[in-house]
Amino acid sequence: MTRFLTPAKIGLLALIELYTEAVVPTSSTIPVLSFILKQLIPSTVKTQARSSSSLEELPFLLDLIAFETLLIAHPAATGLPGRTLWDQFLSKLWKIDSLDGLHEFFSRRTNLLARTAEEAKKDAELDIPPPSPDMIILSRTSPFGSFVRRSKVEFERLRFSDALELWIAFTKWRQETKTYYQRRNEAMGRWAGDKALEQGVEEWGPPATEMLELVAYGVENLLDTRDGTTSTDDVEKLLEFQVEQMQKFGNRIPFEVKDKFKAVMEDSITVPSLSHYLNFLDAWRAGDYPTSFDNLHRYFDYTMNNRDRLFYQYALMNLAVLQADFGCYDEAVAAMLETVSTARENKDMACLNFALNWLYHFGKAHPKLISGSESTNMLGVEREGLSFLRVKARETGMWTLWSSSLLSEAKLGMSSGESISTAFENILKSSHLIVEKNMKSMMGPQMAMCSSFWGRLGVAQLSRQYCEIFLSCHARYALFDDALRFTCRIAHLLAEKGRYEEAMRRVEGLDENSLRSWKANQYWLKYRGILRLKWDLHKNNLDGAEHLLTQLLQSSGVDTDPDLSFEINNLHIDYLMRRTDYGKALVKIEKLASDMKEEGDDINLRVKLLTMKAMLQQKSGRPQKGFSVAVRAASIAWRARLIPALWISMGVIANILNSLSEFQAASQILVAVIPRALECENCSTNAQLYSFLVDSHMGLAGQAEAGSLKRKENLTKCLEYIDRSFSEYSAIEDIKGQCEMMAKKATIMKILGDKVLANDYASAYLDLKREAASAMA
């Protein structure tokens, strides 16, 4: 394997020569130049979708088909009529008819470059004519000129054996075009393209010539056409491309690509240091801490030998992120603080801003650890820290960090219950910046914030639409973690409607290769467990729910996502309440509330805990004791515009009023709340609110005189709202709620004197009980 030159690069040199000779027509100039630049400057390649994982699709690994696809559609500006640029290109390739011809080809490359003053003077002394005025002269410092000069120097540095290998690889590479070129040039002989064989056939005869061809080029000449088509330079570009893909999408290397990498690296004489970084990323995604740690040290040991301490901060930064992902938080904070110090010393603002941003987000996720290390002094108060990051990002042109800071400000405002308009303003500013700078990687956090914003305002349909739009339009350009979270968010909304099977299909339909990443796989497994747990709780399969809860609670450590952790704890409380273990449920709620108060968690989660505490008091037969808690929850929810939490807390207040015999006030509250609550598309909340409304009208019926029209009207409304509540419970397959509604309906029928229907509803109640018992079995 050569260090730089390959047959494809010889083809690029021939194509550049065509361009300088003005053979390329004006209409074809831009496609041809764009094609060449994509090979010389890979950074000009547009962002590719996640599906582009095959090595054959990479723009800097060329074969003749790529040249043919480009050139055959464009006519040549000079030469015979009807000939295309493809014909002219093949003519250039087949004129190189020997190893000596290859040397002459590279020696003539200097004719394509602009002459220096000394070279022009020397040419004048030797009476060498200047280039034709029609010829395009390349600047020596242009991308084309730099490539031509480097190619010539690299060829001159080749040993004879390496030059011979390049010549053999070139003959194999162009071999597949021989049939087409012979058809266009009938005078072409059997051994065209090899001057020695073509001239020696008359003297030696065909059999001896064929024997010499086999000795010179090998038996596999026509079979192994890709041998020698890759250089060390191509391998380094491959590594850079794969590292970029892994960092951009958060995936591991697919198995088929990994095998090809291994084969290519075995052919390489020198192993690029970037291969150690690639192995580090793959081991990190796989959850292999020792291997990732070892490869990270190997990579930076190699780079430090060549780049001294200027890149030391990036080694520390990678180490900190690695330590944090594997739960070594104290070591991670220490490494990131050293990153900040080193970046300041080296005046690396990009690294410094990233490190400070990481410390801020890490502090939000693990406030106890950050406060223990006293590193918050670097950022001060949260809002001032975000403002500092935003200003620095704007000054240094770090658009991603600027957008992230704006979204963090919006999230901070929403989580602390501040102005909704200010949060929306920051979201819009971030959206404008993302669109203006075309930052596709930031569409995930942007859409997630919009979805969360509308979800808190109770517009569930719009919240889901943002998730669907991201998955349809932006997922292929974003991190897989974003796609995973959006899919789980949609599954959560579907589960709230009782569409568990569809929710499971959405979660299980994710890309298998992407789920090979350890962190993503852990999140995916936990969310599948949460969906299954929620389903089992609604089906009253408490034994199965206990088995799932045991596993989920064991894995919900400090490294668990905060939203997942709260959801698991929420379902644990629900499980304890269904087991009528109200004491443990209350202890769990008090512990969660205490932790949230210390860590300053999202106000929405605190409101949910207050509502659960008030409902727990009702379940235990002491609803009035939860009145102050329910009013506090409703007040906070209204002030922070947490609309779904507001409706359920108002329902709890109405139920407390029912217990105080204030049935009229309770029914007025519920009649006002229920239409808005239906917009939130949460079947469990809707069913509870309808059930509270049934109790209100039942109380009003009890206050009316026996046999009066008012009593009959209220009982009729009770039946109507029982049906609606039963329908909502049936949607989420909540057996316990369905039984409760059937029992209430049978009681009403008994009051109305319809014993037949009362018995039918009682039988339906018993059937539901038996179904629940069979589900538990």
KALINNOR-V34552 format. One record per helix or strand of 3 or more residues. SS is the DSSP state (2 for helix, 1 for strand). FROM is the first residue (numbers start at 1). TO is the last residue. If there is no record, write none. Layout:
ss from to
SS FROM TO
SS FROM TO
//
This chain:
ss from to
2 7 20
2 26 40
2 42 44
2 55 57
2 64 71
2 85 94
2 99 112
2 117 125
2 143 157
2 160 184
2 195 204
2 206 217
2 232 249
2 255 267
2 274 286
2 289 325
2 329 346
2 349 365
2 367 373
2 375 378
2 382 396
2 399 415
2 420 437
2 440 456
2 460 477
2 480 496
2 500 508
2 514 516
2 518 538
2 542 555
2 562 578
2 582 599
2 603 619
2 623 639
2 643 659
2 663 678
2 683 703
2 709 731
2 735 752
2 755 776
//
